[in-house]
Amino acid sequence: MITPQNILAHELVGLDVLVTAASNPSHRGISGRIVDETKNMLVIKTASGISKVPKQHSIFRLALPGNRIVEIDGSAVTLAPEKRISLLSRKRIP
C-alpha cells in the first residue's frame, strides 16, 4: 500500500498532482494526473492538455489513496522510476 512514508519507493503514475513550487513560474499551479515519469520529468495530463514538469527544483503535492496528501521535493525522485523503486526496495529488505 502506498503511504506518505513509502511514497518514494512507489510508482507515481496515476496519482493526482499539484505543482506547488517550481523554478519556472509557468509550471506553478499545474494540476492533473501523472501519466508518465522519466528520470528528470513528470508528464501531467491537465484539463487543457499535457504538461511536462522537470522534477529538479519543483515541489509536488500528491493525492494518495485514502484522501491522504503528501508533498515531495522533485529532486528526491530524480532517478528513473524503475531504478528508484528497485533501489529503495532493496534498502528495506533486512
Stockholm file with secondary structure:
# STOCKHOLM 1.0

chainA/1-94         MITPQNILAHELVGLDVLVTAASNPSHRGISGRIVDETKNMLVIKTASGISKVPKQHSIFRLALPGNRIVEIDGSAVTLAPEKRISLLSRKRIP
#=GR chainA/1-94 SS CCCTTTGGGSCCTTCEEEEEEESSGGGTTCEEEEEEECSSEEEEEETTEEEEEESTTEEEEEEETTTEEEEEEGGGGCSCHHHHHHHHHHHHCC
#=GC SS_cons        CCCTTTGGGSCCTTCEEEEEEESSGGGTTCEEEEEEECSSEEEEEETTEEEEEESTTEEEEEEETTTEEEEEEGGGGCSCHHHHHHHHHHHHCC
//
